[in-house]
Amino acid sequence: MHSQLVVLGGGPGGYAAAFLAADLGFDVTIVELESRLGGVCLLRGCIPSKALLHVAKVIHESRDLTEWGVQLGTPTIDVNQMRERKEKVITTLTKGLAQLAKRRKVRLIQARGTLESSQLMRLTDGDPKTYAEGDQLTFDHLILATGSSPAMPSLFDIGSERVMDSTGALDLPELPKSLLVVGGGYIGLEMGTVYAELGSDVTVVEMLDGLLPGADRDLVKPLAKRLDALFANIYLKTRVTALIDHGDQVEVIYDGEKIGSEKFDRILVAVGRRPNSRGLGLENTKVQVDKKGFVVTDRTQRTADPHIMAIGDVAGEPMLAHKASHQGKIAVEVLAGEPAEFDKLAIPAVVFTDPEIAWAGLTEEQAKREGIEYEVAQYPWAASGRAQAVGATAGLTKLLIEPVTDRVIGAGLVGSGAGELIGETVLAIEMGCTARDMAESIHPHPTLSETVSFAGEVQLGVATEVYRPKRKK
């Protein structure tokens, strides 16, 4: 078989690239080992986790209604029905992708693709209805979109079903009475929130001195306060040194600020992800891989091999689905001869806990580390009428401003719907908007979106609900 363009991987980056290429007239083949398109994000990541987080948020909000005199009682959890509903969401979306591929005449091959040279791939271990075992697929161009997998250090690989990665946790095998989450990053906190709201006693252990390493500390504070109340324990500056499987429970040995041992019904290991660059046959090509396992690319997503490009998680940090999708489109535009490159100033990141945290552009820590001058304009949601009405007063909107030009160079929000609000600041950063541009763009009242423009007013010293006169320069 031969194809003008082969995309290895059917995740959000892979199918975005394949669909655009087909729209532009390329003959396209997707090679994907899974039986469905969607990749980790749709099948075992972004979508199912957000579906479960929606359930967790509704449970939390139902308890908050007691302050309004509304008593809804203790919810009854049917894990089987919840699991079926989650799968229905996934199935609906994967069927839609399959139909879109068919309408675009994108060929789908369910197989493991291993490169034997820069323009030759061998197909194995898949669905014989889509190819013949051992078939060779040749191509003019290849886009690597193989994604990443949960990291599982050998310490935790004790052969027990009670030790899970994020994929196992999303399967909802049961609602354990006690759950230890190893890792205080976004995956651990999101899944910990789900299980805690469903009734599990959740403990988090993090080896660093704060949750969500790398995120702005001003944004993390309101979330940390909320999780202190929601979780049974949060152990910082602590690491797990050993696991002992007792059959019905797993004993965990700690070292650090927390010393000793505890037993848990389940362990969720959420210590990061690793790029899927091994076992692809890259050694048979000119593609270069760095010491972390990421495929090295330039700003046009080209690798050192003129026939091969790479996008998404396998091509480097940040490991985000929307970055992968955009890079997939960049790669195809480059192949089509367009002057495209990945040159984004702001890639938004969202932690879908309750409250949500979102940021884009420079963070304050990054600006300090790189010696970039900045000013901070913060608008506390306690001054927002809408936040008061919906009980979201712990929220915060924060802008980083370049002093000389007053341009917005970074933004962060914490609070209800922060992930929906961050998009406006991404546009502002990309378009070079100033604090005055933000302040003078009329936002609807009463909404939380107002806090973005009000943060601009804070920078100008003209905020109505916050007294902060503009400092003289």
DOVEXBA-215148 format. One line per field, with one value per residue (C-alpha): residue number from 1; x, y, z. Coordinates in Angstrom, 3 decimals. Example, Ala and Ser with C-alpha at 12.3 -4.5 7.8 and 13.67 -1.06 7.14 Angstrom:
2
kollo <- (1_2)
X <- (12.300_13.670)
Y <- (-4.500_-1.060)
Z <- (7.800_7.140)
This chain:
473
kollo <- (1_2_3_4_5_6_7_8_9_10_11_12_13_14_15_16_17_18_19_20_21_22_23_24_25_26_27_28_29_30_31_32_33_34_35_36_37_38_39_40_41_42_43_44_45_46_47_48_49_50_51_52_53_54_55_56_57_58_59_60_61_62_63_64_65_66_67_68_69_70_71_72_73_74_75_76_77_78_79_80_81_82_83_84_85_86_87_88_89_90_91_92_93_94_95_96_97_98_99_100_101_102_103_104_105_106_107_108_109_110_111_112_113_114_115_116_117_118_119_120_121_122_123_124_125_126_127_128_129_130_131_132_133_134_135_136_137_138_139_140_141_142_143_144_145_146_147_148_149_150_151_152_153_154_155_156_157_158_159_160_161_162_163_164_165_166_167_168_169_170_171_172_173_174_175_176_177_178_179_180_181_182_183_184_185_186_187_188_189_190_191_192_193_194_195_196_197_198_199_200_201_202_203_204_205_206_207_208_209_210_211_212_213_214_215_216_217_218_219_220_221_222_223_224_225_226_227_228_229_230_231_232_233_234_235_236_237_238_239_240_241_242_243_244_245_246_247_248_249_250_251_252_253_254_255_256_257_258_259_260_261_262_263_264_265_266_267_268_269_270_271_272_273_274_275_276_277_278_279_280_281_282_283_284_285_286_287_288_289_290_291_292_293_294_295_296_297_298_299_300_301_302_303_304_305_306_307_308_309_310_311_312_313_314_315_316_317_318_319_320_321_322_323_324_325_326_327_328_329_330_331_332_333_334_335_336_337_338_339_340_341_342_343_344_345_346_347_348_349_350_351_352_353_354_355_356_357_358_359_360_361_362_363_364_365_366_367_368_369_370_371_372_373_374_375_376_377_378_379_380_381_382_383_384_385_386_387_388_389_390_391_392_393_394_395_396_397_398_399_400_401_402_403_404_405_406_407_408_409_410_411_412_413_414_415_416_417_418_419_420_421_422_423_424_425_426_427_428_429_430_431_432_433_434_435_436_437_438_439_440_441_442_443_444_445_446_447_448_449_450_451_452_453_454_455_456_457_458_459_460_461_462_463_464_465_466_467_468_469_470_471_472_473)
X <- (0.000_1.056_-0.269_0.768_0.504_0.448_-0.453_0.768_-1.656_-5.363_-5.504_-6.551_-3.365_-3.435_-7.012_-6.867_-3.855_-5.419_-8.748_-7.162_-4.836_-7.793_-9.632_-6.599_-6.585_-3.982_-4.375_-4.350_-4.031_-4.286_-2.519_-3.852_-3.632_-6.856_-10.150_-11.458_-10.134_-9.689_-6.455_-5.803_-7.648_-10.999_-10.748_-8.847_-8.115_-9.580_-13.156_-13.954_-12.201_-14.167_-17.399_-16.674_-15.522_-18.897_-20.578_-18.223_-18.969_-22.726_-22.395_-20.318_-22.758_-25.696_-24.056_-23.452_-27.190_-27.662_-26.531_-29.625_-31.903_-32.082_-31.526_-31.026_-29.790_-26.903_-26.573_-26.788_-23.949_-24.536_-21.015_-22.185_-24.592_-21.931_-19.480_-22.087_-22.869_-19.164_-18.780_-21.830_-20.147_-16.985_-18.900_-20.903_-17.754_-15.772_-18.645_-18.681_-14.955_-15.337_-18.089_-15.969_-13.041_-15.283_-16.790_-13.308_-12.152_-9.390_-8.199_-8.149_-5.808_-6.037_-2.518_0.807_3.033_6.794_9.167_11.653_12.963_12.088_9.329_8.359_6.176_5.348_1.841_1.233_-0.946_-4.188_-7.478_-6.957_-10.081_-8.134_-4.849_-2.973_-0.591_2.935_1.793_4.122_2.846_4.931_4.423_5.742_5.278_4.695_3.374_4.223_1.312_1.856_1.149_2.244_1.546_1.272_4.644_4.818_8.132_9.376_8.781_5.018_5.083_4.306_1.852_-1.207_-4.520_-4.884_-2.142_-3.590_-2.492_-4.905_-6.329_-7.260_-8.740_-11.025_-12.404_-14.042_-13.310_-14.913_-15.288_-12.524_-12.965_-9.427_-7.342_-3.769_-2.903_0.833_1.568_0.097_-0.109_-3.255_-4.043_-3.745_-5.809_-8.539_-8.965_-8.600_-11.439_-13.683_-13.138_-13.412_-16.753_-18.001_-17.216_-13.621_-11.182_-8.448_-4.873_-2.373_1.391_3.681_7.473_7.714_6.612_3.360_0.553_0.565_4.298_4.856_1.482_1.210_1.111_-1.564_-3.836_-3.056_-3.870_-7.709_-7.638_-5.278_-7.628_-10.585_-8.681_-7.537_-11.209_-12.101_-9.195_-8.418_-4.729_-2.221_1.421_3.942_7.739_7.087_7.886_6.818_9.767_8.043_4.751_3.752_0.839_-1.300_-3.944_-6.935_-4.897_-1.550_0.775_2.679_5.988_6.703_9.850_10.113_7.869_5.512_7.289_5.797_3.279_-0.425_-2.667_-4.993_-7.570_-6.272_-3.188_-3.338_0.085_-0.025_3.601_3.568_3.561_6.199_6.306_5.507_8.677_9.992_9.260_8.422_11.537_12.877_16.392_15.803_15.296_17.134_14.727_16.457_15.149_16.272_17.241_13.634_12.344_10.795_11.179_13.168_11.375_11.733_8.992_7.436_7.156_9.815_12.257_15.827_14.334_12.932_10.058_8.909_7.215_6.102_3.338_1.741_2.985_5.690_7.164_7.598_6.017_3.412_1.489_-1.890_-4.496_-5.156_-1.441_-1.339_-4.315_-2.799_0.594_-1.128_-2.661_0.671_2.404_-0.163_-0.032_3.756_3.376_0.924_3.539_2.078_4.423_3.270_5.114_4.272_4.981_2.361_2.851_0.195_-0.801_-3.586_-3.489_-6.469_-6.742_-10.361_-10.611_-13.147_-12.269_-10.681_-7.261_-6.287_-3.335_-1.776_1.373_4.009_3.539_4.990_7.524_8.627_9.004_11.176_13.273_13.870_14.473_11.466_10.087_6.388_3.633_0.724_-2.917_-5.228_-8.980_-10.397_-13.680_-14.936_-15.546_-17.692_-21.451_-21.816_-19.196_-21.035_-24.321_-22.954_-20.613_-17.373_-15.775_-12.477_-11.686_-9.061_-8.201_-4.569_-2.845_0.882_1.609_4.742_5.602_6.826_4.096_1.288_0.791_-0.710_2.021_0.433_-2.852_-4.229_-7.584_-8.806_-12.494_-15.649_-15.374_-11.788_-11.150_-13.897_-12.643_-8.962_-9.624_-10.172_-6.760_-5.117_-6.498_-5.363_-1.791_-1.588_-2.981_-0.722_-3.610_-2.861_-4.413_-6.461_-7.747_-8.971_-10.485_-12.304_-13.854_-17.382_-18.285_-21.812_-22.932_-23.219_-20.756_-17.430_-16.002_-16.137_-13.243_-10.899_-11.710_-11.767_-8.202_-7.282_-8.933_-6.893_-3.734_-4.960_-5.942_-9.597_-11.301_-14.690_-14.857_-11.126_-9.161_-5.686_-4.540_-2.199_1.411_3.427_6.239)
Y <- (0.000_3.583_6.851_10.405_11.198_8.759_9.941_7.559_8.059_8.881_11.291_14.977_15.986_13.054_13.282_17.102_16.797_14.013_15.778_19.080_17.270_15.479_18.797_20.166_17.266_14.927_11.156_10.375_7.250_7.103_4.181_3.685_0.632_1.498_0.378_3.954_7.405_9.888_8.877_9.191_12.501_11.150_7.507_7.655_11.264_14.702_13.802_10.998_12.831_16.021_14.024_12.643_16.039_17.427_14.877_15.807_19.509_18.971_16.971_19.770_22.461_20.508_20.646_24.390_24.938_24.334_27.946_28.946_26.772_23.959_20.419_17.779_14.987_12.565_11.448_7.768_6.699_4.007_3.344_1.061_3.661_6.358_4.168_3.489_7.197_8.015_5.363_6.745_10.159_8.567_6.400_9.359_11.329_8.438_7.563_11.167_11.049_7.800_9.374_12.469_10.294_8.338_11.460_12.852_9.523_9.193_5.576_4.051_1.170_-0.367_-1.646_-1.088_0.845_0.274_2.207_0.183_3.258_6.903_6.003_2.443_1.182_-2.410_-3.121_-5.684_-6.556_-4.908_-5.552_-7.821_-6.316_-3.109_-4.639_-7.928_-8.913_-7.892_-5.560_-2.738_0.804_3.286_7.027_10.373_12.065_10.869_12.794_11.203_11.762_8.898_10.864_9.875_7.344_7.565_7.221_4.269_4.192_0.708_1.405_1.208_-1.744_-4.402_-6.419_-5.377_-4.326_-1.924_0.272_2.283_4.882_7.549_5.139_2.637_5.343_6.534_3.013_3.436_-0.149_0.634_3.425_2.628_3.675_5.032_6.263_7.561_9.861_9.964_13.288_16.738_17.700_18.353_14.694_13.631_16.541_16.148_12.417_12.916_15.441_12.966_10.155_12.447_13.867_10.336_9.387_8.111_9.303_10.772_11.478_13.241_12.944_15.360_15.436_19.204_21.978_22.828_21.481_22.033_22.718_25.319_27.020_30.556_30.427_33.148_30.922_27.748_29.208_29.177_25.641_24.395_25.779_23.995_20.691_20.890_20.609_18.036_15.592_13.549_14.550_16.393_15.509_17.920_17.504_13.790_10.857_7.242_4.901_1.495_-0.332_-3.556_-5.524_-7.076_-8.391_-6.433_-3.225_-1.720_-0.364_2.786_3.800_7.561_9.611_13.378_15.694_12.732_9.692_6.246_4.125_3.939_1.412_2.216_0.345_1.869_3.790_6.206_6.977_10.341_11.431_12.580_11.216_9.941_10.438_7.385_7.448_3.954_0.967_3.052_2.158_5.711_4.287_3.298_6.939_10.237_11.361_12.611_12.011_14.019_12.631_12.851_10.814_13.709_13.812_16.911_19.262_22.792_25.441_23.933_20.516_19.014_16.485_15.835_13.402_15.281_12.800_12.848_15.450_15.184_16.853_16.799_15.049_13.078_16.380_18.032_20.003_21.121_17.868_19.341_18.182_21.661_22.182_18.871_19.813_23.151_21.622_19.031_21.791_23.644_20.502_20.016_23.666_23.366_20.278_22.248_24.940_27.548_29.815_28.350_27.731_27.133_30.558_30.951_33.454_31.835_28.186_28.025_25.432_24.496_22.430_21.265_21.035_22.997_25.845_25.659_27.172_28.499_30.446_31.594_33.400_34.201_33.198_35.362_32.665_32.376_36.141_36.256_33.325_34.877_38.388_39.862_43.093_42.994_44.521_42.635_43.705_41.550_41.680_39.691_37.996_39.002_42.405_40.838_40.874_37.709_35.896_36.883_35.631_32.202_31.682_32.049_34.795_32.939_33.506_35.788_37.277_38.238_39.991_40.386_43.679_44.805_48.122_50.128_49.200_48.203_45.066_41.971_39.303_36.773_35.968_33.625_32.906_30.756_30.218_28.778_28.523_29.793_27.462_29.165_32.658_32.176_32.187_35.953_36.556_34.214_36.402_39.523_38.248_37.075_40.385_42.553_44.103_46.590_46.961_49.834_47.587_45.132_47.844_49.611_46.458_46.456_43.148_42.047_42.596_40.715_38.070_36.639_37.695_41.266_40.472_40.363_43.933_45.020_43.699_46.030_48.877_47.966_48.421_51.847_52.828_53.367_50.219_51.009_48.203_48.077_51.035_50.985_54.369_54.147_54.298_57.177_56.038)
Z <- (0.000_-0.562_0.813_0.139_3.861_6.779_10.275_12.982_15.851_15.930_18.851_18.772_16.976_14.581_13.386_13.210_10.894_8.833_8.371_7.321_4.920_3.334_3.023_1.167_-1.289_0.204_0.049_3.780_5.931_9.726_11.406_14.949_17.212_19.064_17.567_17.728_16.919_19.744_21.435_25.154_25.398_24.263_25.322_28.633_29.511_28.904_28.048_30.531_33.357_32.677_32.544_36.010_37.288_36.201_38.461_41.314_40.865_40.933_44.165_45.693_44.582_45.981_49.422_49.077_48.617_52.338_52.842_50.858_52.949_50.377_51.700_48.980_51.204_50.723_47.078_46.169_43.853_41.217_39.934_37.126_35.754_36.052_34.157_31.435_31.069_30.752_28.037_26.213_26.004_24.600_22.111_20.809_20.090_18.577_16.223_15.087_14.335_12.377_10.252_9.608_8.516_6.169_4.588_4.007_2.526_5.126_5.183_8.687_9.456_12.909_13.456_15.113_12.742_12.956_10.736_8.724_6.904_6.384_3.923_4.853_7.729_8.658_10.032_12.787_15.791_14.679_12.923_9.854_8.292_7.676_6.434_6.050_8.845_7.930_5.173_4.260_3.903_1.966_2.050_0.875_4.246_7.805_10.810_14.160_16.558_19.000_22.173_25.672_28.432_32.232_33.948_36.361_38.271_39.143_42.851_42.242_39.861_42.486_40.408_42.406_40.838_43.749_42.262_39.342_36.843_35.570_32.994_35.678_37.880_35.075_34.686_38.123_39.203_42.571_45.094_47.599_51.189_51.165_48.211_48.114_45.221_44.561_42.894_43.458_39.774_37.789_37.012_40.637_41.945_39.328_39.966_43.715_43.561_41.718_44.194_47.232_46.082_45.403_49.005_49.215_51.882_49.683_50.740_48.463_48.792_46.925_47.169_46.511_48.870_47.108_44.971_41.202_40.818_38.127_38.556_39.939_43.759_43.927_41.856_43.797_47.242_46.925_45.502_48.230_50.882_49.307_48.971_52.598_53.524_50.865_51.224_54.319_54.219_52.034_52.704_51.151_51.052_51.362_49.106_48.964_49.534_49.427_48.889_50.606_49.166_51.923_49.528_50.792_51.185_50.201_52.887_51.972_53.575_53.706_54.111_54.509_56.527_56.874_58.289_58.897_57.039_56.197_54.489_51.596_49.556_46.308_45.130_42.189_40.731_38.954_38.657_35.046_31.509_29.104_25.329_23.198_21.121_21.859_19.678_16.620_14.663_14.783_14.858_11.220_10.268_10.727_13.449_16.611_20.143_23.184_26.587_27.837_24.900_22.967_19.201_18.232_15.816_14.515_14.546_11.418_13.167_10.883_12.303_11.161_8.630_5.601_5.233_8.886_11.093_14.723_16.734_20.175_23.304_21.497_20.253_23.644_26.460_27.234_26.832_25.974_23.458_22.067_21.457_19.572_17.392_16.479_15.708_13.507_11.408_11.254_9.970_7.198_6.163_5.884_3.685_1.549_1.013_3.340_5.383_8.696_11.953_15.618_17.115_19.818_22.651_24.828_25.184_27.779_30.542_32.700_35.876_36.059_39.812_41.856_41.752_38.306_37.629_34.204_32.891_29.627_28.553_31.160_34.783_37.524_38.443_34.813_34.467_37.598_36.416_32.993_34.301_32.492_33.944_34.756_36.846_38.398_38.199_40.331_40.676_43.617_42.838_46.276_44.654_41.901_42.288_40.219_42.286_45.469_44.020_43.047_45.992_44.026_46.104_46.583_42.895_41.434_38.027_37.517_34.623_34.053_32.322_30.509_32.235_29.225_26.752_29.156_27.002_28.587_28.634_30.976_32.650_35.270_36.843_39.685_40.240_38.754_34.962_34.814_31.889_29.882_30.732_29.882_26.119_26.080_27.625_25.091_22.297_24.145_24.500_20.884_19.586_21.768_23.709_26.478_29.906_28.487_25.684_28.321_30.505_27.665_26.182_27.599_29.255_30.213_33.801_36.063_34.850_35.920_32.549_33.846_36.148_33.131_32.124_35.784_36.179_33.320_35.241_38.315_36.255_35.131_38.668_37.745_39.078_40.612_43.192_44.031_45.355_43.852_42.520_39.558_40.704_39.310_37.032)
